[in-house]
Amino acid sequence: MCLAIPGKIIAITEQLDETFRKGKVSFGGIIKEINLFMVPEAVVGNYVLVHVGVAINVVDEEEAKATFNYLKQMGEVEELDAPDSIPL
């Protein structure tokens, strides 16, 4: 099964133009560099669904947190249960 994981954009790190951008996204404290070209409207502070390193949709905070919690319950993001993890 393929999953899209919700995360919060914490920085735009590279921007060639309005479309081709990369950013840092936090997944419960784990930070990854993500391609933002499919969500040109996304800004720092937005929550996005990420699939294979690409943000595919902007979602609201409540939906992102609910989805993230479901994935944790399913054991899909167990590494984020560490005591030092930053909340989503």
TASULCOR-V304887 format. One record per residue. N is the residue number from 1. RES is the residue in one small letter. SS is DSSP state (2 for helix, 1 for strand, 0 for the rest). D_CENTER is the distance of its C-alpha to the mean C-alpha in Angstrom with 1 decimal. Layout:
BEGIN
N,RES,SS,D_CENTER / N,RES,SS,D_CENTER
END
This chain:
BEGIN
1,m,0,18.3 / 2,c,0,15.1 / 3,l,0,12.0 / 4,a,0,8.7 / 5,i,1,6.2 / 6,p,1,4.4 / 7,g,1,2.3 / 8,k,1,4.9 / 9,i,1,6.4 / 10,i,1,9.3 / 11,a,1,11.4 / 12,i,1,12.6 / 13,t,1,14.4 / 14,e,1,16.3 / 15,q,1,17.7 / 16,l,0,20.6 / 17,d,0,21.0 / 18,e,0,19.4 / 19,t,0,17.7 / 20,f,0,17.0 / 21,r,1,14.4 / 22,k,1,12.0 / 23,g,1,9.8 / 24,k,1,8.5 / 25,v,1,4.9 / 26,s,1,5.8 / 27,f,1,5.7 / 28,g,0,9.0 / 29,g,0,10.5 / 30,i,1,9.7 / 31,i,1,8.8 / 32,k,1,8.3 / 33,e,1,9.6 / 34,i,1,8.0 / 35,n,1,10.4 / 36,l,0,10.2 / 37,f,0,13.7 / 38,m,0,13.1 / 39,v,0,11.8 / 40,p,0,14.6 / 41,e,0,14.6 / 42,a,0,11.2 / 43,v,0,12.0 / 44,v,0,11.2 / 45,g,0,10.4 / 46,n,0,8.9 / 47,y,1,6.2 / 48,v,1,4.9 / 49,l,1,5.5 / 50,v,1,5.4 / 51,h,1,8.9 / 52,v,0,10.9 / 53,g,0,9.1 / 54,v,1,9.0 / 55,a,1,7.0 / 56,i,1,9.7 / 57,n,1,9.7 / 58,v,1,9.3 / 59,v,1,9.8 / 60,d,0,11.7 / 61,e,2,11.0 / 62,e,2,13.5 / 63,e,2,12.2 / 64,a,2,8.7 / 65,k,2,10.7 / 66,a,2,13.3 / 67,t,2,11.3 / 68,f,2,9.8 / 69,n,2,13.5 / 70,y,2,14.9 / 71,l,2,13.2 / 72,k,2,14.5 / 73,q,2,17.8 / 74,m,0,18.0 / 75,g,0,17.5 / 76,e,0,14.6 / 77,v,0,12.7 / 78,e,2,16.0 / 79,e,2,15.3 / 80,l,2,13.2 / 81,d,2,16.5 / 82,a,0,18.1 / 83,p,0,19.9 / 84,d,0,18.5 / 85,s,0,14.8 / 86,i,0,13.3 / 87,p,0,12.3 / 88,l,0,8.9
END
